[in-house]
Amino acid sequence: MSESEQKLKLYYSIGEVADMFGVNQSLLRFWEKEFPQINPRTGGRGIRQYRKEDVETIGLIYHLVKEKGMTLPGARQKLKTNKDNTERNYEILNRLKTVKEELLAIKKELDGR
């Protein structure tokens, strides 16, 4: 799914969200229990539908737990007491990753000439 298609979607399935972060669906279900900020809509048959806000929160939790190595209680506390600053830092890191990927693609293209 292209990035522009992702921006237009209102809801994401648990499989799509798991693929975005390279984690198992069971981890997402576990994080739902651990972090009250993740609150997907569930259909009549229990099918989870994640909103953009849920996906952003999962990204933030993924960053804190998987990339920074925080414990779940530590990440929960960080989101509770300092969410705005944590979100801002996470957004900056994501932008830097995007710029780095773009620069690497340009370099690769230039090296191929």
Buried (B, 14 or more C-beta within 10 A) or exposed (E): EEEEEEEEEEBBBBEBBBEBBEBEBEBBBEBBEBBEBBEBEEEEEEEBBBBEEBBBBBBBBBBBBBEBEBEBEEBBEBBEEEEEEBBEBBEEEEEEEEEEEEEEEEEEEEEEE
